[in-house]
Amino acid sequence: MVSTVPVSIASIRTLALVGQAASGKTSLAEALLCKAGAIGAPGSLERGSTVSDFDPMERRVLHSLHSALMHLQHQEVRIHLVDTPGYPDFLGQSMTALEAVETAAVVINAVTGIEMMSTRMMEWARQRGLDRLVIVNKIDAQGVDLRALLAQIQAAFGKECLPLNLPADGGTRVVDCFFNASAPAGEEPDFSSVEEAHRALVEQVVEVDPDFVERYLNEATSIRANSTRRSSRRCAKDTLFRSAS
């Protein structure tokens, strides 16, 4: 579904899903399109019904061979989303996608952890001065140690890779740490705490946005969520958890 609502340049976001093959980039794109109402239901790689893998060869081999551009609307924000191949043989497709976006979303499979393409794409995005978002996918898989994986991500890419949400109920859902200053009743995360994660995010925003300091000191714990959101776009890296279902 193509939106006919006029949008301003300031409300447009451009983002590329990059990372290792089988990390779930295409399935994530399907989930985003469905949640935004751009498609009626998520497509399936096995059935060859995904939006981005439309080439007959892609449907036969069950993975992306080319970068594909998709569009969705979230509230007042228009998002241009690029799904890229994850195999090194098709690296050129992923590299050129970085030239067209402001944010590189590096998708990591929670089962296999940080892989070669994850590390490469983070570095190439850094060299281009792009915002970087780490998405830990398939967090509901059996036997994953998400606390350890977050520590590995921070060791590999920097302590500023702070979680925007935390897994709960064995990875079947997540608890927001960005807008919530504390965990809602009955929604405690599987590890760490919402309070600790939220405090770390606010402190990071204060460090990178000098204009935010005065608002932070004046408003203390009652910082308006939209102020934090605007300032956080100046932070280089954040981490999101997502289940495969």
KESE-134276 format. One line per 10 residues: number of its first residue (from 1); their letters; for each residue z, x, y of N, C-alpha, C. Coordinates in Angstrom, 1 decimal. Each point is the difference from the previous one (the first is absolute). Layout:
<sites>
NUM> a> Z,X,Y,Z,X,Y,Z,X,Y ~ ...
</sites>
This chain:
<sites>
1> mvstvpvsia> 0.0,0.8,-1.2,0.0,-0.8,1.2,0.0,0.9,1.2 ~ -0.9,-0.2,0.9,-0.2,0.8,1.2,0.7,-0.8,1.2 ~ 0.9,0.6,0.7,0.7,-0.6,1.1,-0.9,-0.1,1.2 ~ 0.0,-1.1,0.7,-0.8,-0.2,1.2,0.9,0.1,1.2 ~ 1.3,0.3,-0.2,0.9,0.1,1.2,-0.3,1.3,0.7 ~ -0.2,-0.1,1.4,-0.2,1.2,0.8,1.2,0.9,-0.1 ~ -0.3,1.3,-0.1,1.1,1.0,-0.1,-0.2,1.1,1.0 ~ 1.1,0.5,0.6,-0.1,1.1,0.9,0.1,1.3,-0.8 ~ -0.5,1.1,0.7,0.0,1.3,-0.6,1.5,0.4,-0.4 ~ 0.9,-0.4,0.8,1.4,0.4,-0.2,0.6,-0.7,-1.3
11> sirtlalvgq> -0.6,-1.1,-0.4,0.5,-0.7,-1.2,-0.7,0.4,-1.3 ~ -0.9,1.0,0.1,-0.7,0.4,-1.2,0.6,1.3,-0.7 ~ 0.2,-0.1,-1.3,0.5,1.2,-0.7,-1.1,0.4,-1.1 ~ -0.1,1.3,-0.2,-0.9,0.5,-1.0,0.7,0.9,-1.0 ~ -0.1,-0.3,-1.3,0.8,0.6,-1.0,-0.8,0.3,-1.2 ~ 0.2,1.2,-0.6,-0.7,0.4,-1.3,1.0,0.1,-1.1 ~ -0.3,-0.7,-1.1,0.8,0.2,-1.2,-0.6,1.2,-0.8 ~ 0.8,1.1,-0.1,-0.4,1.2,-0.6,1.0,0.4,-1.1 ~ -0.4,1.0,-0.8,0.9,0.5,-1.1,-0.7,0.1,-1.3 ~ 0.8,0.3,-1.0,-0.5,0.3,-1.4,-0.6,-1.3,-0.6
21> aasgktslae> -1.0,0.2,-0.9,-0.5,-1.1,-0.8,1.1,-0.6,-0.8 ~ -0.1,-1.3,-0.2,1.0,-0.8,-0.8,1.3,-0.2,0.7 ~ 0.1,0.3,1.3,1.2,-0.2,0.7,0.2,-1.5,0.4 ~ -1.1,-0.7,0.0,0.0,-1.4,0.3,-0.5,-0.4,1.4 ~ -0.8,0.8,0.6,-0.5,-0.2,1.3,-0.8,-1.3,0.1 ~ -1.0,-0.2,-0.9,-0.8,-1.2,0.0,0.8,-1.3,-0.2 ~ 0.9,0.1,-1.0,0.9,-1.2,-0.2,0.9,-0.3,1.2 ~ 0.4,1.1,0.7,0.8,-0.2,1.2,-0.8,-0.7,1.0 ~ -1.3,0.5,0.2,-0.9,-0.7,1.0,-0.2,-1.5,-0.3 ~ -0.1,-0.3,-1.3,-0.2,-1.4,-0.4,1.3,-0.8,0.4
31> allckagaig> 1.2,0.6,-0.3,1.2,-0.7,0.4,0.1,-0.3,1.5 ~ -0.4,1.0,0.8,0.1,-0.1,1.4,-1.0,-1.1,0.5 ~ -1.2,0.0,-0.5,-1.0,-1.0,0.4,0.5,-1.4,-0.4 ~ 0.6,-0.1,-1.2,0.4,-1.3,-0.4,1.2,-0.5,0.8 ~ 1.0,0.9,0.3,1.1,-0.4,0.8,-0.4,-0.4,1.4 ~ -1.0,0.6,0.5,-0.5,-0.3,1.4,-0.9,-1.2,0.0 ~ -0.4,-0.6,-1.2,-0.8,-1.1,0.0,-1.5,0.2,0.1 ~ -0.3,1.3,-0.1,-1.5,0.4,0.0,-0.7,-0.4,-1.3 ~ 0.7,0.0,-1.1,-0.5,-0.5,-1.3,1.0,-0.9,-0.6 ~ -0.5,-0.8,-0.9,0.9,-1.0,-0.6,0.9,0.5,-1.1
41> apgslergst> -0.4,1.0,-0.7,0.8,0.6,-1.0,-0.4,1.5,-0.2 ~ 0.9,0.8,-0.4,-0.3,1.4,-0.2,-1.0,0.2,-1.2 ~ -1.0,0.9,0.2,-1.0,0.3,-1.0,0.6,0.9,-1.0 ~ -0.8,0.3,-1.1,0.5,0.8,-1.1,-1.0,1.1,-0.3 ~ 0.5,1.2,-0.1,-0.9,1.1,-0.4,-0.7,-0.2,-1.3 ~ 0.8,-0.5,-1.0,-0.5,-0.3,-1.3,-1.1,-1.0,0.0 ~ 0.1,-1.1,0.8,-1.0,-1.0,0.1,-1.1,0.3,0.9 ~ 0.1,1.1,0.8,-1.0,0.4,0.9,-0.1,-1.0,1.2 ~ 1.1,-0.5,0.4,0.0,-1.0,1.1,0.7,0.4,1.2 ~ 0.2,1.3,0.2,0.7,0.5,1.3,-1.0,0.0,1.1
51> vsdfdpmerr> 0.5,-0.1,1.2,-0.9,0.0,1.2,-0.6,1.4,0.2 ~ 0.7,1.1,-0.1,-0.5,1.3,0.3,-0.9,0.6,-1.0 ~ 0.3,-0.3,-1.3,-0.8,0.6,-1.1,-1.1,-1.0,-0.4 ~ -1.0,-0.1,0.9,-1.1,-1.0,-0.2,-1.2,0.6,-0.6 ~ -0.1,1.4,-0.1,-1.2,0.6,-0.6,0.1,-0.2,-1.5 ~ -1.2,-0.3,-0.6,0.0,-0.2,-1.5,0.5,1.2,-0.8 ~ -0.2,1.2,0.5,0.5,1.2,-0.7,1.5,0.0,0.1 ~ 0.6,-0.3,1.2,1.4,0.0,0.1,0.7,-1.0,-0.9 ~ -0.7,-1.2,-0.2,0.5,-1.0,-0.9,0.0,0.5,-1.5 ~ -1.0,0.8,-0.3,-0.1,0.5,-1.4,1.1,1.1,-0.2
61> vlhslhsalm> 0.2,0.9,0.9,0.9,1.1,-0.2,1.4,-0.4,0.3 ~ 0.2,-1.1,0.7,1.4,-0.5,0.3,0.7,0.9,1.0 ~ -0.7,0.6,0.9,0.7,0.7,1.1,-1.0,0.2,1.2 ~ 0.5,0.3,1.2,-0.8,0.1,1.2,-0.9,1.2,0.0 ~ -1.2,-0.1,0.4,-0.9,1.1,0.2,-0.4,0.2,1.4 ~ 0.2,-1.0,0.9,-0.3,0.1,1.4,1.1,-0.6,0.8 ~ 0.1,0.4,1.2,0.9,-0.6,1.0,-0.5,-1.4,0.4 ~ 0.9,-0.9,0.1,-0.4,-1.4,0.3,0.9,-0.5,1.2 ~ -0.6,-0.6,1.0,0.7,-0.5,1.1,0.3,-1.5,-0.1 ~ 1.2,-0.4,0.3,0.5,-1.4,-0.1,0.7,-0.3,1.3
71> hlqhqevrih> 0.2,-1.3,0.2,0.6,-0.4,1.3,1.0,-1.1,-0.3 ~ 1.1,0.0,0.7,1.0,-1.1,-0.1,0.8,-0.2,1.3 ~ 0.6,-1.1,0.1,0.7,-0.4,1.2,1.5,-0.2,-0.4 ~ 0.9,0.7,0.8,1.4,-0.2,-0.2,0.6,-0.4,1.3 ~ 0.4,-1.3,0.2,0.5,-0.5,1.3,-1.1,0.4,1.1 ~ 0.4,0.7,1.0,-1.0,0.3,1.0,-0.7,1.3,-0.2 ~ 0.2,0.7,-1.1,-0.6,1.3,-0.3,-1.2,-0.1,-0.9 ~ -1.1,0.6,0.4,-1.2,0.1,-0.9,0.0,1.3,-0.6 ~ -0.1,0.0,-1.4,0.1,1.3,-0.8,-1.3,0.2,-0.7 ~ -0.5,1.2,0.3,-1.2,0.5,-0.7,0.5,1.0,-1.1
81> lvdtpgypdf> -0.2,-0.4,-1.2,0.5,0.7,-1.2,-1.1,0.7,-0.8 ~ 0.2,1.3,-0.3,-1.0,0.7,-0.8,0.6,0.4,-1.3 ~ -0.6,-0.5,-1.1,0.5,0.4,-1.4,-0.9,1.2,-0.4 ~ 0.6,1.1,-0.5,-0.8,1.2,-0.3,0.2,0.4,-1.5 ~ -1.0,0.7,-0.5,0.1,0.5,-1.4,1.2,1.0,-0.1 ~ 0.5,0.1,-1.2,1.1,1.0,-0.2,-0.3,1.2,-0.9 ~ -1.2,0.0,-0.6,-0.4,1.1,-0.8,-0.5,1.1,0.8 ~ 0.3,1.3,-0.3,-0.5,1.1,0.9,-1.5,0.1,0.1 ~ -0.7,-0.5,-1.1,-1.5,0.0,0.1,-0.5,-0.8,1.2 ~ 0.7,-0.9,0.5,-0.4,-0.8,1.1,0.8,0.2,1.3
91> lgqsmtalea> 0.4,1.3,0.1,0.9,0.3,1.1,-0.7,-0.2,1.3 ~ -1.3,0.2,0.1,-0.7,-0.2,1.3,0.1,-1.4,0.5 ~ 0.1,-1.0,-0.8,0.2,-1.3,0.4,1.4,-0.2,0.7 ~ 1.0,0.6,-0.6,1.3,-0.1,0.6,0.1,0.8,1.3 ~ -0.5,1.2,0.0,0.0,0.8,1.2,-0.6,-0.6,1.2 ~ -1.2,-0.6,-0.2,-0.7,-0.6,1.2,0.8,-1.3,0.5 ~ 0.7,-0.6,-0.9,0.8,-1.2,0.4,1.1,0.4,1.0 ~ 0.5,1.2,-0.2,1.1,0.4,0.9,-0.5,0.2,1.5 ~ -1.3,0.2,0.1,-0.6,0.2,1.4,-0.1,-1.3,0.7 ~ 0.2,-1.2,-0.7,-0.2,-1.3,0.6,1.3,-0.8,0.2
101> vetaavvina> 1.1,0.6,-0.3,1.3,-0.8,0.0,1.0,0.7,0.8 ~ 1.1,-0.7,0.4,1.1,0.6,0.7,1.2,0.2,-1.0 ~ 0.0,-0.6,-1.1,1.1,0.2,-1.0,-0.6,0.2,-1.4 ~ 0.6,1.0,-0.7,-0.3,0.2,-1.4,1.2,-0.5,-0.8 ~ -0.3,-1.0,-0.9,1.1,-0.5,-0.8,-0.2,0.7,-1.4 ~ 0.8,0.9,-0.3,-0.1,0.8,-1.3,0.8,-0.8,-1.1 ~ -0.8,-0.5,-0.9,0.6,-0.9,-1.1,0.4,0.9,-1.2 ~ 1.3,-0.1,-0.4,0.5,0.9,-1.1,0.4,-1.0,-1.1 ~ -0.4,0.4,-1.2,0.4,-0.8,-1.2,1.5,0.4,-0.4 ~ 0.9,-0.9,0.0,1.4,0.3,-0.3,0.2,0.6,-1.4
111> vtgiemmstr> -1.0,-0.2,-0.9,0.1,0.5,-1.3,-0.3,1.5,-0.1 ~ -1.1,0.3,0.7,-0.5,1.4,-0.1,0.5,0.9,1.2 ~ 0.5,-0.6,1.0,0.5,0.7,1.2,-1.0,0.7,0.8 ~ 0.4,1.0,0.7,-0.9,0.7,1.0,-1.1,0.8,-0.8 ~ -1.3,-0.3,0.3,-1.1,0.7,-0.8,-0.8,0.7,1.0 ~ -1.0,0.7,-0.5,-0.9,0.9,0.8,-0.6,-0.7,1.2 ~ -0.6,-1.1,-0.2,-0.6,-0.7,1.1,0.9,-0.5,1.0 ~ 1.3,-0.4,-0.4,1.0,-0.4,1.0,0.3,1.1,0.9 ~ 0.2,1.2,-0.5,0.3,1.2,0.8,-1.1,0.3,0.9 ~ -1.2,0.0,-0.5,-1.2,0.4,0.8,-0.2,-1.0,1.2
121> mmewarqrgl> 0.1,-1.3,-0.3,-0.3,-1.0,1.0,1.1,0.1,1.1 ~ 1.2,0.2,-0.4,1.0,0.2,1.0,-0.2,1.1,1.0 ~ -0.5,1.1,-0.6,-0.3,1.2,0.8,-1.2,-0.2,0.9 ~ -1.0,-0.6,-0.6,-1.2,-0.2,0.8,0.2,-1.0,1.1 ~ 0.9,-1.0,-0.2,0.3,-1.0,1.0,0.8,0.7,1.1 ~ 0.9,0.9,-0.4,0.8,0.8,1.0,-0.9,0.8,0.9 ~ -0.9,0.7,-0.6,-0.9,0.8,0.8,-0.8,-0.8,1.0 ~ -0.3,-1.3,-0.3,-0.7,-0.8,0.9,0.9,-0.8,1.0 ~ 1.3,0.3,-0.1,0.9,-0.7,0.9,0.2,-1.5,-0.2 ~ -0.2,-0.4,-1.3,0.1,-1.4,-0.3,1.4,-0.4,-0.3
131> drlvivnkid> 0.4,-1.3,0.3,1.2,-0.5,-0.6,-0.1,0.0,-1.5 ~ 1.1,0.2,-0.7,0.0,0.0,-1.5,1.1,-0.9,-0.5 ~ -0.4,-0.9,-0.9,0.8,-0.9,-0.7,0.0,0.2,-1.5 ~ 1.1,0.2,-0.6,0.1,0.2,-1.4,0.4,-1.3,-0.7 ~ -0.9,-0.5,-0.9,0.3,-1.2,-0.7,0.3,0.3,-1.5 ~ 1.2,-0.3,-0.4,0.3,0.3,-1.4,-0.3,-1.3,-0.8 ~ -1.0,0.0,-0.8,-0.5,-1.2,-0.7,0.5,0.0,-1.4 ~ 0.0,-1.2,-0.6,0.4,-0.2,-1.4,1.4,0.3,-0.3 ~ 0.9,-0.4,1.0,1.4,0.4,-0.1,0.7,-0.8,-1.1 ~ -0.6,-1.1,-0.5,0.6,-0.8,-1.1,-0.3,0.5,-1.4
141> aqgvdlrall> -0.7,1.2,-0.1,-0.3,0.5,-1.3,1.3,0.5,-0.7 ~ 0.0,0.0,-1.3,1.2,0.4,-0.7,0.2,1.6,0.1 ~ 1.3,0.3,0.1,0.3,1.4,0.0,-0.2,0.8,1.2 ~ -0.3,-0.6,1.1,-0.3,0.8,1.3,1.4,0.2,0.7 ~ 0.1,1.2,0.5,1.2,0.4,0.8,-0.4,0.1,1.5 ~ 0.2,-1.1,0.7,-0.5,-0.1,1.3,0.8,0.8,1.0 ~ 1.3,0.1,-0.3,0.8,0.9,0.9,-0.5,1.4,-0.1 ~ -0.2,0.5,-1.2,-0.5,1.4,-0.1,-1.4,0.1,0.6 ~ -0.9,-1.0,-0.2,-1.3,0.1,0.6,0.0,0.1,1.5 ~ 0.9,-0.8,0.7,0.1,0.0,1.4,0.5,1.4,0.4
151> aqiqaafgke> 0.9,0.6,-0.7,0.4,1.4,0.3,-1.1,1.0,-0.1 ~ -0.9,-0.2,-1.0,-1.1,0.8,-0.2,-1.0,-0.1,1.1 ~ -0.2,-1.2,0.5,-0.9,-0.3,1.1,0.5,0.7,1.3 ~ 1.3,-0.1,0.2,0.6,0.6,1.2,-0.1,1.6,-0.1 ~ 0.2,0.5,-1.2,-0.1,1.4,-0.2,-1.4,0.5,0.2 ~ -1.0,-0.8,-0.4,-1.4,0.5,0.1,-0.6,-0.3,1.3 ~ 0.3,-1.1,0.7,-0.6,-0.4,1.2,0.9,0.0,1.2 ~ 1.3,0.2,-0.1,0.9,0.1,1.1,1.1,-1.1,-0.1 ~ 1.1,0.3,0.6,1.2,-0.9,0.0,-0.3,-1.2,0.8 ~ -1.0,0.0,0.9,-0.4,-1.1,0.8,-0.7,-1.1,-0.7
161> clplnlpadg> -0.2,0.2,-1.3,-0.6,-1.1,-0.9,1.2,-0.9,-0.3 ~ 0.3,-0.9,0.9,1.1,-0.9,-0.2,-0.4,-1.4,-0.5 ~ 0.8,-0.6,-0.9,-0.4,-1.3,-0.6,0.1,-1.1,1.0 ~ -1.1,-0.8,0.1,0.0,-1.2,0.8,0.5,-1.2,-0.8 ~ 0.0,0.2,-1.3,0.7,-1.0,-0.9,0.5,0.7,-1.2 ~ 0.8,-0.7,-0.8,0.6,0.6,-1.1,-0.2,-0.9,-1.2 ~ -0.2,0.5,-1.2,-0.1,-0.9,-1.2,1.3,-0.7,-0.4 ~ -0.2,-1.2,-0.5,1.2,-0.7,-0.5,-0.4,-0.7,-1.3 ~ 1.1,-0.5,-0.7,-0.2,-0.7,-1.3,-1.0,0.8,-0.9 ~ 0.3,1.3,-0.2,-0.8,0.8,-0.9,-1.4,0.1,0.4
171> gtrvvdcffn> -0.3,0.0,1.3,-1.3,0.2,0.5,-0.9,-1.2,0.0 ~ 0.5,-1.2,-0.2,-0.7,-1.2,0.0,-0.2,-0.6,1.4 ~ 0.8,0.5,0.9,-0.2,-0.4,1.4,0.5,1.1,0.9 ~ -0.1,-0.2,1.3,0.5,1.1,0.9,0.8,-0.7,1.1 ~ 0.9,0.8,0.7,0.8,-0.5,1.1,-0.4,0.8,1.2 ~ -0.3,-0.7,1.1,-0.5,0.6,1.2,1.2,0.8,0.7 ~ -0.3,1.2,0.4,0.9,0.8,0.7,-0.3,0.3,1.5 ~ -1.2,-0.6,0.4,-0.5,0.3,1.3,0.6,-1.1,1.0 ~ -0.1,-1.2,-0.4,0.5,-1.1,0.9,1.4,-0.3,-0.3 ~ 0.5,0.2,-1.3,1.4,-0.3,-0.4,0.9,1.2,0.3
181> asapageepd> 1.0,-0.2,0.8,1.0,1.0,0.2,1.0,0.1,-1.1 ~ 0.1,-1.0,-0.9,0.8,0.0,-1.2,-0.7,-0.9,-1.0 ~ 0.4,0.1,-1.2,-0.6,-0.7,-1.1,0.4,-1.5,0.1 ~ -1.0,-0.9,-0.1,0.4,-1.5,-0.1,0.9,-0.2,-1.2 ~ 0.7,-1.1,0.0,0.9,-0.3,-1.1,-0.7,-0.1,-1.3 ~ 0.5,0.7,-1.0,-0.6,0.0,-1.4,-1.3,0.8,-0.1 ~ -0.3,0.9,1.0,-1.3,0.7,-0.1,0.3,1.5,0.1 ~ 0.9,0.5,-0.7,0.3,1.4,0.1,-1.1,0.8,-0.8 ~ -0.4,1.1,0.6,-1.1,0.9,-0.6,0.5,0.7,-1.3 ~ -0.9,0.5,-0.8,0.3,0.7,-1.2,0.7,1.3,0.3
191> fssveeahra> -0.3,0.6,1.1,0.7,1.3,0.4,0.1,0.1,1.5 ~ 0.8,0.9,0.5,0.3,0.1,1.4,0.5,-1.3,0.6 ~ -0.2,-0.2,1.3,0.4,-1.2,0.6,-0.9,-0.3,1.2 ~ -0.1,-1.3,0.3,-0.8,-0.4,1.1,0.5,0.5,1.3 ~ 1.4,0.0,0.1,0.6,0.5,1.3,-0.4,1.5,0.2 ~ 0.1,0.8,-1.0,-0.3,1.4,0.1,-1.5,0.2,0.3 ~ -0.9,-0.7,-0.7,-1.4,0.2,0.3,-0.4,-0.5,1.4 ~ 0.6,-1.1,0.4,-0.3,-0.5,1.4,0.5,0.9,1.0 ~ 1.2,0.5,-0.1,0.5,1.0,0.9,-0.9,1.2,0.1 ~ -0.4,0.5,-1.1,-0.9,1.2,0.0,-1.3,-0.3,0.7
201> lveqvvevdp> -0.6,-1.2,-0.2,-1.2,-0.3,0.7,0.2,-0.1,1.5 ~ 1.1,-0.6,0.5,0.2,-0.1,1.4,0.2,1.4,0.6 ~ 0.8,0.9,-0.7,0.2,1.3,0.5,-1.3,0.8,0.1 ~ -0.9,-0.2,-1.0,-1.3,0.7,0.1,-0.8,-0.5,1.2 ~ 0.0,-1.3,0.3,-0.7,-0.5,1.1,0.5,0.6,1.3 ~ 1.4,0.1,0.1,0.6,0.6,1.2,-0.5,1.4,0.2 ~ -0.2,0.7,-1.1,-0.4,1.4,0.1,-1.4,0.2,0.5 ~ -0.9,-0.9,-0.4,-1.4,0.2,0.4,-0.4,-0.8,1.2 ~ 0.8,-0.9,0.5,-0.4,-0.9,1.1,1.1,0.1,1.1 ~ -0.1,1.0,0.9,1.0,0.1,1.0,0.3,-1.2,0.8
211> dfverylnea> -1.0,-0.9,0.3,0.2,-1.2,0.7,0.8,-1.0,-0.7 ~ 0.2,0.2,-1.3,0.8,-0.9,-0.8,1.5,0.3,0.1 ~ 0.3,1.2,0.4,1.4,0.4,-0.1,0.9,-0.9,0.9 ~ -0.5,-0.2,1.2,0.8,-0.9,0.9,0.3,-1.3,-0.5 ~ -1.1,-0.7,-0.6,0.1,-1.3,-0.6,1.0,0.1,-1.2 ~ -0.1,1.0,-0.7,0.9,0.2,-1.2,1.4,0.1,0.4 ~ 0.3,0.8,1.0,1.4,0.2,0.5,0.5,-1.3,0.6 ~ -0.8,-0.7,0.8,0.5,-1.2,0.7,0.2,-1.1,-1.0 ~ -0.9,-0.2,-1.0,0.1,-1.2,-0.8,0.7,0.3,-1.3 ~ 0.3,1.3,-0.3,0.8,0.4,-1.2,-0.6,-0.7,-1.2
221> tsiranstrr> 0.8,-0.7,-0.8,-0.4,-0.6,-1.3,-0.9,-1.2,0.2 ~ -0.1,-0.5,1.2,-0.8,-1.3,0.1,-1.4,0.4,0.6 ~ -0.6,1.1,-0.5,-1.4,0.3,0.4,-0.9,-1.0,-0.5 ~ -0.9,-0.4,0.9,-1.0,-1.0,-0.3,-1.0,0.6,-1.0 ~ -0.3,-0.8,-1.1,-0.9,0.5,-1.0,-1.3,0.4,0.5 ~ -0.6,-0.8,1.0,-1.3,0.3,0.4,-0.1,1.3,0.8 ~ 1.1,0.3,0.7,0.1,1.3,0.7,-0.1,1.2,-1.0 ~ 0.8,-0.1,-1.0,0.0,1.0,-1.1,-1.3,0.1,-0.6 ~ -0.7,-1.1,-0.2,-1.3,0.0,-0.7,-1.0,0.8,0.9 ~ 0.0,-0.3,1.3,-1.0,0.7,0.9,0.2,1.5,0.0
231> ssrrcakdtl> 1.3,0.4,0.1,0.3,1.4,0.1,-0.2,0.7,-1.3 ~ 0.1,-0.7,-1.2,-0.1,0.6,-1.3,-1.5,0.4,-0.2 ~ -0.9,-0.5,0.7,-1.4,0.4,-0.2,-0.2,1.4,0.4 ~ 0.9,0.6,0.7,-0.1,1.4,0.4,0.6,0.9,-1.0 ~ 0.6,-0.5,-1.0,0.6,0.8,-1.1,-1.2,0.4,-1.0 ~ 0.0,1.1,-0.5,-1.1,0.5,-0.8,-0.1,-0.6,-1.4 ~ 1.2,-0.2,-0.6,-0.1,-0.4,-1.5,1.1,-0.9,-0.3 ~ -0.3,-1.0,-0.8,1.0,-0.9,-0.6,-0.4,-0.3,-1.4 ~ 1.0,-0.7,-0.8,-0.2,-0.2,-1.4,0.2,-1.5,-0.3 ~ -0.9,-0.6,-0.8,0.2,-1.4,-0.4,0.0,0.0,-1.5
241> frsas> 0.8,-0.9,-0.6,0.0,-0.3,-1.4,-0.7,-1.3,-0.3 ~ -0.7,-0.1,-1.1,-0.7,-1.2,-0.4,-0.1,-0.1,-1.5 ~ 0.2,-1.2,-0.5,-0.1,-0.2,-1.5,-1.5,-0.3,-0.3 ~ -0.4,0.1,-1.2,-1.4,-0.2,-0.4,-0.3,-1.5,-0.1 ~ 1.0,-0.8,-0.2,-0.2,-1.4,-0.2,0.0,-0.8,1.3
</sites>
